[in-house]
Amino acid sequence: MSRERTLAEAFLDAVHDRPGHPFLTLVEPDGDRTVTLAELAGHAAGAGRLLRESGARPGDRVPLVFDSGLAAVAAFFGTLLAGMTPAMVAPPMGRRQGAAYQEHVRGVTERCASRLGLTDREFAGALDGAAAHPFLPLVPDRPEPVPDRPDAPEAAGPVALLQFTSGSTRVPKGVQVTHAGVLDNTAMFAERFGLGPGRPFCSWLPLYHDFGLIGGLLSSLLSGGSLVLMPPQAFIRSPLGWLRAAQRGGATVTGSPNFGLALFNRRFAAEPAEHLDGLDLSGLRTVVVGSDPVVPETVEAFQKLLAPYGLHERAVRVGYGLAENTLVVTAVPDGQPLRTLTVRRPDGARGPVRPTGSTSDGPVVTAVSCGTPAGNQEVSIVDEHGTTLGPDVIGEIQVSGRSVALGYLDDPEATAAAFPGGALRTGDLGFLHDGELYVTGRLKDVVIARGRNLNALDVERVVRTLPGAHEGECAAFGARTAEGEELVVAQEVRPASPEDHRALAREVTALIVREFGIAPADVLLVRMRTLPRTSSGKLRRSGCADLYERGELVTLYRQGSAAV
C-alpha cells in the first residue's frame, strides 16, 4: 500500500520543479516585493533551523501567531520542513488583546503540548507570559541556501496542520486537517475557481483563517499558480487597495467574505473620482465569496459598482466551506449568475420549505445558492437523528469525502458529535434544491423563545431590510431571563437623534412581530463596529449574548425591559 504524499513533499516538489517561479508578491507600504519559490524555501529553512536550535523536536506542534506576510508563510513551511505540525492562531489585534487573549493562547498551547511557538516581531510583547514557553519572533531577512533536492521529513502522522477556533472559550478546538485533505481540497478549489499557471490569486485574507491559508496560499502553490498577498489591516484601511493590488499583480481570481464586500461598497462610494483613474478589472475573472452568510443585495451592489471598471457580470462566485472540511464543500460553477430562492419559512428552524415567487406570501426568506458539491464530495441534509432528508427540507448539512478532518485535537467528545463514522456534521442548517445547496443558518444560533424556534439569521435578514439598519451588523441571539430564554436584537447604527433611534427600535420590534409573531425582549442600538466578531470578522452571537447578560453591551438606545 503506497504512503500518502505529505504537504512538505508537495512544497519541495514545487520548489524543485520551479525554483525561479515568482510565486509570492507581497503588498507592502514601500511597494510590492516578489519572492521566488527558491527564496521562499530559503526563508522556510531559516524558520525550521530556528525551531530546531531552540529545542523543538520533530513531531511537535508549533503555535504560529501571525497575520500575513513573508514571516507567516516562511514560518508555516519552515515548521513543516522541520517535521513539525503548524498550529494557526489569530494574533492580538484590535479587541483581541489583554488577559482574555492571553488566556486563549494559553489554552491553545496547553492543548498542543507545545515547547515553543513562532510569531511576528510586532506581536512578541503581547504574547509575553501567555504560555509556559516562549514565542520566538521570526524576522526573515536573507534566505538560507537550500540543497537542490532536500529530503522531506518523515511525517509523524496523517495530520498536516491545526486550525484553531477563534471563539472566546478557555480551551479552543483544534481542527486536525490531514495531508490528504489539503491535497484533495486545494485541487478542488483550484479546479472550481480557475487557479493555475498564469492565473494569480490576490488575497487580503489572513493566513490563520482557512480561506486565506487553504484557498489563497496552498491552492495557489499546489496548482502551479502564484499569490498576491495583502495584509488584512491594509484592506480594512483602504479596501480599494485590494483591487489595485489585484490589477498590478495580474490576478484573475480573488476572494472575500460578505462583510468585506459590504465594507468595500461603503468605502467605494466615498472615493474621490481621481482615485479611480486607471482602475481596470477586465482581467479579474472570479471573485470567490464565502466564509460568512452571503447577502444578495451586497453582492449585487458590488457588481453594479464595479461594472463600469470592467468587472465581469458573472465574476462573483459563492461558495460554502469550513475548516472541519479543510475548506471548500460546494461552489457555484463558472458562468452561473448569482442565484437566489425565496421560500416560505417552516414554523421553526427545521422543516420543509416551499419556493414562492412572492415576498408577501407569508413568512419568507431569500436564500443564496452556494452551488454544487466540489469534486467527489457528498453533501446531504439530515435530521437530528442523522436520517437523510429529501430536497427542500431544512436540516443539518452533512459532508463526506477525503477532505473531512480527522477530528478535534484531544477532544474525543466533540469529535464523536461532529464526525460520526468519518462524516462531518457541520452544525450548519440548509436545504438542497435542484442539487444546489442553500445555507440558512447555524444550529447553535437557533433561539428558543416562548416555545418558538427562531433562526437568528432569518431575524437578522429581516431587520437588515429597514432603511436605518442596512449599514451595520445586526445580531439576533437568545439571552437568559427570569422567564427563560428570550430573543434580543442588537443593531449597529450611526449616531442620530434620540427620536430617530427610538423610531428605528420601534420599527425593528414591529417588523419582527409581523414576520415571526413574537416581540423581542430587547432591541439595542449600538455604535458601528462594536458588536463582537471573530478573528476573521464574523459576528459572534455568543459573544453578544455574554456581554448582554453581564450588562456590558454599551448601547446608544435600548427598548425593552427583559430582566437579566
C-alpha positions, 0 to 999 in steps of 0.5 A: 500500500503506497504512503500518502504524499505529505504537504512538505513533499508537495512544497519541495516538489514545487520548489524543485520543479520551479525554483525561479517561479515568482510565486509570492508578491507581497503588498507592502507600504514601500511597494510590492516585493516578489519572492521566488519559490527558491527564496521562499524555501530559503526563508522556510529553512531559516524558520525550521533551523530556528525551531530546531536550535531552540529545542523543538523536536520533530513531531511537535506542534508549533503555535504560529501567531501571525497575520500575513506576510513573508514571516507567516508563510516562511514560518508555516513551511519552515515548521513543516520542513522541520517535521513539525505540525503548524498550529494557526492562531489569530494574533492580538489585534484590535479587541483581541488583546489583554488577559482574555487573549492571553488566556486563549493562547494559553489554552491553545498551547496547553492543548498542543503540548507545545515547547515553543511557538513562532510569531511576528516581531510586532506581536512578541510583547503581547504574547509575553507570559501567555504560555509556559514557553516562549514565542520566538519572533521570526524576522526573515531577512536573507534566505538560507541556501537550500540543497537542490533536492532536500529530503522531506521529513518523515511525517509523524502522522496523517495530520498536516496542520491545526486550525484553531477556533477563534471563539472566546472559550478557555480551551479552543478546538483544534481542527486536525486537517490531514495531508490528504485533505489539503491535497484533495481540497486545494485541487478542488478549489483550484479546479472550481475557481480557475487557479493555475499557471498564469492565473494569480490569486490576490488575497487580503485574507489572513493566513490563520483563517482557512480561506486565506491559508487553504484557498489563497496560499496552498491552492495557489502553490499546489496548482502551479499558480502564484499569490498576491498577498495583502495584509488584512489591516491594509484592506480594512484601511483602504479596501480599494487597495485590494483591487489595485493590488489585484490589477498590478499583480495580474490576478484573475481570481480573488476572494472575500467574505460578505462583510468585506464586500459590504465594507468595500461598497461603503468605502467605494462610494466615498472615493474621490473620482481621481482615485479611480483613474486607471482602475481596470478589472477586465482581467479579474475573472472570479471573485470567490465569496464565502466564509460568512452568510452571503447577502444578495443585495451586497453582492449585487451592489458590488457588481453594479459598482464595479461594472463600469471598471470592467468587472465581469457580470458573472465574476462573483462566485459563492461558495460554502466551506469550513475548516472541519472540511479543510475548506471548500464543500460546494461552489457555484460553477463558472458562468452561473449568475448569482442565484437566489430562492425565496421560500416560505419559512417552516414554523421553526428552524427545521422543516420543509420549505416551499419556493414562492415567487412572492415576498408577501406570501407569508413568512419568507426568506431569500436564500443564496445558492452556494452551488454544487458539491466540489469534486467527489464530495457528498453533501446531504441534509439530515435530521437530528437523528442523522436520517437523510432528508429529501430536497427542500427540507431544512436540516443539518448539512452533512459532508463526506469525502477525503477532505473531512478532518480527522477530528478535534485535537484531544477532544474525543467528545466533540469529535464523536458529535461532529464526525460520526463514522468519518462524516462531518456534521457541520452544525450548519442548517440548509436545504438542497434544491435542484442539487444546489445547496442553500445555507440558512443558518447555524444550529447553535444560533437557533433561539428558543423563545416562548416555545418558538424556534427562531433562526437568528439569521432569518431575524437578522435578514429581516431587520437588515431590510429597514432603511436605518439598519442596512449599514451595520451588523445586526445580531439576533441571539437568545439571552437568559431571563427570569422567564427563560430564554428570550430573543434580543436584537442588537443593531449597529447604527450611526449616531442620530437623534434620540427620536430617530433611534427610538423610531428605528427600535420601534420599527425593528420590534414591529417588523419582527412581530409581523414576520415571526409573531413574537416581540423581542425582549430587547432591541439595542442600538449600538455604535458601528463596529462594536458588536463582537466578531471573530478573528476573521470578522464574523459576528459572534452571537455568543459573544453578544449574548455574554456581554448582554447578560453581564450588562456590558453591551454599551448601547446608544438606545435600548427598548425593552425591559427583559430582566437579566 
